[in-house]
Amino acid sequence: MGRSSVGDTATIGGPAEVLEDREITDHVRAAVGRQDVDGARVCVVIPDGTRHCPLPLLLDALYQGLAGRPSEITVVVALGTHPAMPVDGLARLVGSHPQGVRVVNHEWWDPAALVELGRLSSAEVKAASEGRLEVDVAVRINRHVAQADVVFLVGPVLPHEVVGFSGGNKYLFPGVSGPEMIDVSHWLGALLTSSAIIGRLGVTPVRALIDRAAGMVPGATVGVCVVTEPAGEGLHAVSIGPPEAAWAEAAAIASQTHIRRVPRPVSRVLSMVSERYDELWTAAKGVYKVDPVLADGGTVILYAPHVREVSRTHGADIAKVGYHCRDYITGQWDRWRDLPWGVLAHSTHVRGSGTWDRAAGERCRTTVALATGISREETEALGLAYVDPATVDRAAWEADPAALVVPDAGETLYRLDDDR
């Protein structure tokens, strides 16, 4: 079993390993046991059900490490702006827990559930964004996080379309933040473009912005960053320590386990989306993760018959703008700027790269088609192509040497061999 450390960060595992449950439990329990939590108010921030992660195992080990020392423990599900998880869904997500531990959704929709920590000035945002944005932004966060003495950030690190690699401080912003940081960080990612940022190691401009905001959290923060096994239920690695360092170690491993290389661009991709994504808002990861290998003029079909709506939270706003390339939005900024910037970012991430001007209109690099439970009328009104899911023949696709079939799409990124 590999072991490494950066500063106070301890990592077990590696890209070629799958850890045993006992190894995971022992490592988490020991690392958490070294934290100063006696009498502390502890908050544990975790992902929701759209992330593949053995949370019950990790949380049980964390509770063992805490061993009754904190004065209170609150587990907060980092929804971002996803719908709240129901009681039975929360129970499945976290498993059993000690008496007195509270498990709650991040109530992003309720201003009373948020605390303002301060503001990032326009100069700070300009510096972090390398000049792409110059706006000041309120830094608001879940009150359980704001009131905690120690905050554990628990969850997987994966290639991500907005920040490069998810995890670490991203569980704070946008995970349990107010809408201001969600909108600014996502729109910055859109200005950079998903294809340019997804799966890129290091501190991207979006990560720099998030880290600045995370520095305003009053309590101590500890990252429990894991790398999941793409084709199974295990973990390749667990890194625990300061969130920035723990995330960096996990991201370096995830870059070897969650990026698949192909030798040349492909003209047709069938992206078969996992049922963990139950609306297009999250299922669209099946588009983001294959766009870098799609040839100019190519087509990606998002196959998800179980997806029947665009977004329970943002559907009405998405219907107003539809799906367009970045230049379509920025070229008509006054038309769209009053919509949530996170929605505008989602629009451009799904549609991919392209150009727009008033004379020629919009010219997108590829075609994005939905083979979902969303009707033809709604799909085409959004600016996407429609495919009847009943007509999709997986065997025929797999027999086509010019096509790429991606099962369980949404977490593994596809890139070209020479795109490093």
Residue, then its C-alpha position, 0 to 999 in steps of 0.5 A: m500500500g502506497r503512503s505519501s504526505v504533503g505537509d500535514t496531509a496523509t494519503i494512502g493508496g494510489p492509482a493502481e490500488v483498491l483499498e480494503d475497507r479495513e485500511i480505509t477505516d484505520h486511516v480515517r479513524a487515525a487521521v481524524g483522531r489527531q484533530d483537535v476537536d475536544g468540546a468543539r462544534v463539528c460540521v461534516v460536509i458531504p456530497d449528495g446522491t449524484r456522487h458515487c462514493p461509499l459515504p457510510l464507510l467513510l462517515d462511520a470511520l470518521y465517527q470512530g475518530l471523533a469518538g464522542r469528543p465534540s460537543e456536537i456533530t452536524v452533517v450537511v449535504a452539499l446540494g449546491t442548488h440541487p433539490a433537497m434529498p428526502v428523509d429516506g434518501l438521506a438515510r440511504l446516503v449516510g447509513s447509520h450514525p451515532q445518537g445525537v448526530r444531525v443530518v441536514n440538507h443545505e437549505w440554499w433556498d432559505p436566506a435564514a439558513l445562510v451567514e454572510l462571512g464578508r465580500l470578495s472585492s472586485a480587485e480580488v475577483k479580478a486577480a483570481s480570475e486573471g482579469r476575466l471578471e471584475v465584480d464584487v461578490a458576497v460570500r455567504i455560507n451555510r450557518h452550520v458551517a459558519q458556526a462550527d469550530v472544525v469543518f470536515l470536507v468529505g467526498p470524491v475528487l473527479p474531473h470537473e467542468v467548472v473547476g478542473f477537479s472537484g473536491g476539497n474547498k469546492y464542497l464549501f463553494p458552491g456546495v454549501s454556499g449562497p447563490e452569489m459565489i455559485d453564479v460567479s464561480h460557474w460563470l467564470g468557468a464558462l468564460l474559460t470554457s469546459s473543454a479548456i478547464i475540465g480535468r486540468l490539474g493545479v489551481t485553475p482561476v475558478r479554484a483560486l476564487i473558491d480558495r479565497a472564499a474558503g479562507m473566510v470560513p471561521g473554523a478550521t477545515v480538514g479535507v477528507c478527499v477520496v478517489t473512487e474506483p470508476a468501475g466498482e464500489g471501492l476507493h483507490a486513495v484517501s487523502i486527509g489534511p488541509p483541504e488544499a493539500a489533500w485535494a491536490e494529492a487526490a487530484a493527482i491520483a484521479s488524473q490517472t484513474h478518471i481520465r481515459r485517453v483515445p488516439r484520435p477524435v471520434s465522430r459519434v459518441l453514445s454517452m449512457v448516463s448513470e441513473r444517479y443523475d435524474e435530471l438533465w442539470t446533472a445528467a449533462k455530465g455525460v456530455y461534458k466528459v466526452d466533448p474533448v474527444l468529439a471531432d468537429g462536426g461530430t454528434v454526442i447522444l446523451y442516452a438517459p431514458h430515465v431523465r424526464e425533466v431539465s431541472r426541478t430548480h432551474g427549468a424555467d430559467i433554462a427554458k428562457v435561454g436554451y442551450h448555446c455556445r459561450d459567444y452567443i451569451t457574451g455577444q448578447w450580454d445585455r439580453w441574458r445578464d439578468l438570468p442566474w449566471g449559473v444557468l448561463a454557465h450550464s447552457t454553454h457547458v452543455r452546448g460546447s464551443g462555437t461562434w456567434d455574430r449578428a450576421a452569421g448567427e450561431r455556429c456550434r462545433t458539434t451536435v448535442a442530441l438527447a435520447t431521454g424522457i424529455s419530449r421532442e418538442e421540449t428538446e428542440a425548443l431548447g436548441l438540442a437535437y432529439v433522438d427517440p431512446a427506443t431507436v438506440d441500438r447499443a449493439a450496433w453502436e459498439a460494432d461501429p469502429a468509428a463510434l465511442v460507447v461510454p457506459d455509466a457516463g458522467e464521472t470519467l473524462y475522455r481526452l485525446d492522447d496528445d491533449r495533456 
